[in-house]
Amino acid sequence: MSESRRPDADLVNEAAPRAERVLAWLAARDEVEEAFRDPLDRLPGERDDRMARMADILQATAQGLGPRAAAVWAGVPEQLVRQWLAHDEDFALAVQAASNLAAAHGLEPGGTTTPAMIRVVILAMSKGHSWAEATDIAGIGGSRLRRMWRSSPALVSLVDAARRTRSRKPKTYVPPSYRPRKPGRAAPTSVYRLVRREDP
């Protein structure tokens, strides 16, 4: 995208603090959930964690997002969502009901651009996806979002903030204990979600 096509720089700078707060809020999601669990004085079970992610999938679907975008919204790999859909009939029925609800209110993947789609674009870009990949995941045509980008300082600020926070390339979640350590760097702490193992 040509820098000359950006909205006025002063307007973009004015919107930047809000965009930074939004990105921080999105990144702090797991920490927030952990704070709500602290009063229970126990780690969440695998089932608790799975149910929370499934609820996020339902929320995203009810806002007209497809499975790929819903996976980004919920912070889980798309393949895992597909496994849940294939092996959990109740979840599959709930996702279908959420999709029907969205369609009944005129919200469908690839339809009118919504705040939920913008959120997925920003989440995807903050995880390292390119502009084209992020718009494809969200179900927004790249040219449609580019037109918005040229006229919206708020969107430019969100995209800029996402680019500043993103990793170098998209990746799936790998616990820190499995990641190779770089020489001279301490091992990361408290970066992954801990859950209790549950008997089948």
Sine and cosine of phi, psi and omega as CSV:
sin_phi,cos_phi,sin_psi,cos_psi,sin_omega,cos_omega
0.00,0.00,0.72,-0.70,-0.03,-1.00
-0.96,0.27,0.75,-0.66,0.02,-1.00
-0.87,0.49,-0.49,0.87,-0.03,-1.00
-0.92,0.38,-0.29,0.96,-0.01,-1.00
-1.00,-0.02,0.00,1.00,0.02,-1.00
-0.94,0.35,0.44,-0.90,0.12,-0.99
-0.89,0.46,0.14,-0.99,-0.02,-1.00
-0.78,0.63,0.74,-0.67,-0.09,-1.00
-0.87,0.50,-0.60,0.80,0.01,-1.00
-0.90,0.44,-0.63,0.78,0.02,-1.00
-0.93,0.37,-0.62,0.79,0.04,-1.00
-0.90,0.43,-0.71,0.71,0.01,-1.00
-0.89,0.45,-0.58,0.82,0.02,-1.00
-0.91,0.41,-0.56,0.83,-0.01,-1.00
-0.99,0.10,-0.23,0.97,-0.12,-0.99
-0.87,0.49,-0.71,0.71,-0.02,-1.00
-0.86,0.52,-0.63,0.78,0.03,-1.00
-0.91,0.41,-0.66,0.75,0.03,-1.00
-0.88,0.48,-0.66,0.75,0.02,-1.00
-0.89,0.45,-0.64,0.77,0.03,-1.00
-0.91,0.42,-0.63,0.78,0.01,-1.00
-0.90,0.45,-0.72,0.69,0.01,-1.00
-0.90,0.44,-0.62,0.78,0.04,-1.00
-0.90,0.43,-0.63,0.77,0.02,-1.00
-0.90,0.43,-0.69,0.73,0.03,-1.00
-0.90,0.44,-0.64,0.77,-0.04,-1.00
-0.95,0.32,-0.43,0.90,-0.08,-1.00
-1.00,0.05,0.12,0.99,-0.12,-0.99
-0.80,0.59,-0.77,0.64,-0.03,-1.00
-0.91,0.42,-0.60,0.80,0.03,-1.00
-0.90,0.43,-0.63,0.78,0.03,-1.00
-0.90,0.44,-0.72,0.69,0.01,-1.00
-0.88,0.48,-0.62,0.79,0.01,-1.00
-0.90,0.43,-0.62,0.79,0.02,-1.00
-0.89,0.46,-0.58,0.81,0.02,-1.00
-0.95,0.30,-0.42,0.91,0.01,-1.00
-1.00,0.08,-0.36,0.93,-0.06,-1.00
-0.80,0.60,-0.67,0.74,0.00,-1.00
-0.87,0.50,-0.37,0.93,0.01,-1.00
-0.99,0.16,-0.21,0.98,0.07,-1.00
0.83,0.56,0.66,0.75,0.07,-1.00
-0.39,-0.92,0.38,-0.93,0.09,-1.00
-0.95,0.31,0.53,-0.85,0.10,-1.00
-0.92,0.38,0.52,-0.85,0.09,-1.00
-0.98,0.18,0.27,-0.96,0.06,-1.00
-0.83,0.56,-0.65,0.76,0.00,-1.00
-0.89,0.45,-0.67,0.74,0.02,-1.00
-0.86,0.51,-0.72,0.70,-0.03,-1.00
-0.91,0.41,-0.69,0.72,0.01,-1.00
-0.89,0.46,-0.68,0.73,-0.02,-1.00
-0.90,0.43,-0.62,0.79,0.03,-1.00
-0.89,0.45,-0.66,0.75,0.01,-1.00
-0.94,0.35,-0.63,0.77,0.04,-1.00
-0.89,0.45,-0.63,0.78,0.04,-1.00
-0.89,0.46,-0.61,0.79,0.05,-1.00
-0.90,0.43,-0.63,0.78,0.05,-1.00
-0.87,0.49,-0.69,0.72,0.01,-1.00
-0.89,0.45,-0.68,0.73,0.01,-1.00
-0.87,0.50,-0.72,0.69,-0.01,-1.00
-0.90,0.43,-0.66,0.75,-0.01,-1.00
-0.90,0.43,-0.64,0.77,0.01,-1.00
-0.91,0.41,-0.28,0.96,0.05,-1.00
-0.99,-0.14,0.24,0.97,0.14,-0.99
1.00,0.00,0.24,0.97,0.01,-1.00
-1.00,-0.02,0.56,-0.83,0.06,-1.00
-0.99,0.17,0.08,-1.00,-0.06,-1.00
-0.84,0.55,-0.65,0.76,-0.03,-1.00
-0.91,0.42,-0.71,0.70,0.02,-1.00
-0.92,0.38,-0.62,0.79,0.01,-1.00
-0.89,0.45,-0.58,0.82,0.03,-1.00
-0.90,0.44,-0.68,0.73,0.04,-1.00
-0.90,0.44,-0.70,0.72,0.03,-1.00
-0.83,0.56,-0.70,0.72,-0.08,-1.00
-0.99,0.11,-0.20,0.98,0.01,-1.00
0.96,0.28,0.55,0.84,0.04,-1.00
-0.79,-0.61,0.42,-0.91,0.03,-1.00
-0.89,0.45,0.60,-0.80,0.01,-1.00
-0.85,0.53,-0.63,0.78,-0.02,-1.00
-0.88,0.48,-0.58,0.82,0.02,-1.00
-0.92,0.40,-0.65,0.76,0.05,-1.00
-0.87,0.49,-0.68,0.73,0.00,-1.00
-0.90,0.44,-0.61,0.80,0.06,-1.00
-0.90,0.44,-0.69,0.72,0.03,-1.00
-0.86,0.50,-0.69,0.72,-0.01,-1.00
-0.89,0.45,-0.60,0.80,-0.04,-1.00
-0.97,0.23,-0.50,0.87,-0.16,-0.99
-0.92,-0.39,-0.12,0.99,0.00,-1.00
-0.84,-0.54,0.99,-0.14,-0.10,-1.00
-0.89,0.46,-0.63,0.77,0.00,-1.00
-0.90,0.44,-0.66,0.75,0.03,-1.00
-0.91,0.42,-0.68,0.73,0.01,-1.00
-0.87,0.49,-0.66,0.75,0.03,-1.00
-0.91,0.41,-0.63,0.78,0.01,-1.00
-0.91,0.41,-0.64,0.77,0.04,-1.00
-0.90,0.43,-0.65,0.76,0.03,-1.00
-0.90,0.44,-0.65,0.76,0.03,-1.00
-0.90,0.44,-0.66,0.75,0.03,-1.00
-0.90,0.43,-0.62,0.79,0.04,-1.00
-0.91,0.41,-0.66,0.75,0.04,-1.00
-0.90,0.44,-0.64,0.77,0.03,-1.00
-0.88,0.48,-0.71,0.70,0.01,-1.00
-0.88,0.48,-0.71,0.70,-0.02,-1.00
-0.89,0.45,-0.62,0.78,0.00,-1.00
-0.89,0.45,-0.41,0.91,0.01,-1.00
-0.97,-0.26,0.28,0.96,0.09,-1.00
0.98,0.21,0.33,0.94,0.02,-1.00
-0.93,-0.36,0.92,-0.38,0.01,-1.00
-0.65,-0.76,0.48,-0.87,0.04,-1.00
-0.80,0.60,0.74,-0.67,0.01,-1.00
0.99,0.11,-0.02,1.00,-0.01,-1.00
-0.99,0.11,-0.55,-0.83,0.00,-1.00
-0.84,0.54,0.67,-0.74,0.02,-1.00
-0.91,0.42,0.73,-0.68,-0.04,-1.00
-0.81,-0.59,0.27,-0.96,0.09,-1.00
-0.85,0.53,-0.55,0.84,0.02,-1.00
-0.88,0.47,-0.63,0.77,0.04,-1.00
-0.91,0.41,-0.66,0.75,0.03,-1.00
-0.88,0.47,-0.66,0.75,0.02,-1.00
-0.86,0.51,-0.68,0.74,0.00,-1.00
-0.92,0.40,-0.64,0.76,0.05,-1.00
-0.86,0.52,-0.73,0.68,-0.04,-1.00
-0.92,0.39,-0.67,0.74,0.06,-1.00
-0.87,0.49,-0.73,0.69,-0.03,-1.00
-0.89,0.45,-0.68,0.73,0.01,-1.00
-0.92,0.40,-0.59,0.81,0.01,-1.00
-0.93,0.36,-0.34,0.94,0.06,-1.00
-1.00,0.00,-0.02,1.00,0.08,-1.00
0.94,-0.34,-0.01,1.00,0.03,-1.00
-0.96,0.28,0.50,-0.87,0.05,-1.00
-0.96,0.27,0.18,-0.98,0.06,-1.00
-0.82,0.58,-0.75,0.66,-0.05,-1.00
-0.90,0.45,-0.69,0.73,0.01,-1.00
-0.90,0.43,-0.69,0.72,-0.04,-1.00
-0.90,0.44,-0.67,0.74,0.01,-1.00
-0.93,0.36,-0.57,0.82,0.05,-1.00
-0.90,0.43,-0.70,0.71,0.02,-1.00
-0.87,0.50,-0.70,0.71,-0.06,-1.00
-0.97,0.26,-0.26,0.97,-0.02,-1.00
0.99,0.13,0.40,0.92,0.04,-1.00
-0.94,-0.34,0.73,-0.68,0.08,-1.00
-0.89,0.46,0.68,-0.73,-0.01,-1.00
-0.84,0.55,-0.63,0.78,-0.02,-1.00
-0.93,0.36,-0.58,0.81,0.01,-1.00
-0.90,0.44,-0.71,0.70,-0.01,-1.00
-0.94,0.34,-0.55,0.84,0.03,-1.00
-0.89,0.46,-0.62,0.78,0.05,-1.00
-0.89,0.46,-0.66,0.75,0.05,-1.00
-0.90,0.44,-0.68,0.74,-0.03,-1.00
-0.85,0.52,-0.63,0.78,-0.04,-1.00
-0.93,0.36,-0.38,0.93,-0.06,-1.00
-0.91,-0.40,-0.01,1.00,-0.10,-1.00
-0.85,-0.53,0.97,-0.24,0.09,-1.00
-0.85,0.53,-0.56,0.83,0.00,-1.00
-0.90,0.44,-0.69,0.73,0.00,-1.00
-0.92,0.38,-0.66,0.75,0.03,-1.00
-0.86,0.50,-0.68,0.74,0.00,-1.00
-0.90,0.43,-0.64,0.77,0.04,-1.00
-0.91,0.42,-0.69,0.73,0.01,-1.00
-0.90,0.43,-0.69,0.72,0.02,-1.00
-0.87,0.49,-0.70,0.71,0.00,-1.00
-0.90,0.43,-0.64,0.77,0.02,-1.00
-0.90,0.44,-0.65,0.76,0.01,-1.00
-0.91,0.41,-0.56,0.83,0.01,-1.00
-0.94,0.33,-0.49,0.87,-0.07,-1.00
-1.00,-0.09,-0.19,0.98,-0.14,-0.99
-0.96,0.29,0.41,-0.91,0.13,-0.99
-0.98,0.21,0.16,-0.99,-0.06,-1.00
-0.92,0.38,-0.49,0.87,0.00,-1.00
-0.49,-0.87,0.44,-0.90,0.03,-1.00
-0.89,0.45,0.63,-0.78,0.01,-1.00
-0.53,-0.85,0.39,-0.92,0.09,-1.00
-1.00,0.04,0.30,-0.95,-0.06,-1.00
-0.93,0.38,0.79,-0.61,0.08,-1.00
-0.78,-0.63,0.84,-0.54,0.01,-1.00
-0.84,0.55,0.59,-0.80,-0.03,-1.00
-0.82,0.57,-0.52,0.85,-0.03,-1.00
-0.91,0.41,-0.33,0.94,0.01,-1.00
-0.99,-0.11,-0.13,0.99,-0.05,-1.00
-1.00,0.08,0.63,-0.78,0.07,-1.00
-0.92,0.38,0.66,-0.76,0.00,-1.00
-1.00,0.08,0.62,-0.79,0.07,-1.00
-1.00,0.08,0.62,-0.79,0.00,-1.00
-0.83,0.55,0.70,-0.71,0.07,-1.00
0.99,0.16,0.03,1.00,0.00,-1.00
-0.91,-0.41,0.66,-0.75,0.01,-1.00
-0.95,0.30,0.47,-0.88,0.05,-1.00
-0.92,0.40,0.66,-0.75,0.02,-1.00
-0.91,0.41,0.48,-0.88,0.01,-1.00
-0.81,-0.59,0.53,-0.85,0.10,-1.00
0.80,0.60,0.66,0.75,-0.02,-1.00
-0.98,-0.21,-0.31,0.95,-0.08,-1.00
-0.91,-0.42,0.28,-0.96,0.00,-1.00
-0.99,0.11,0.76,-0.65,0.09,-1.00
-0.99,-0.12,0.70,-0.71,0.05,-1.00
-0.71,-0.71,0.44,-0.90,0.08,-1.00
-0.99,0.15,0.68,-0.73,0.12,-0.99
-0.95,0.31,0.61,-0.79,0.00,-1.00
-0.84,-0.54,0.61,-0.79,0.05,-1.00
-0.94,0.35,0.61,-0.79,0.00,-1.00
-0.93,0.37,0.00,0.00,0.00,0.00
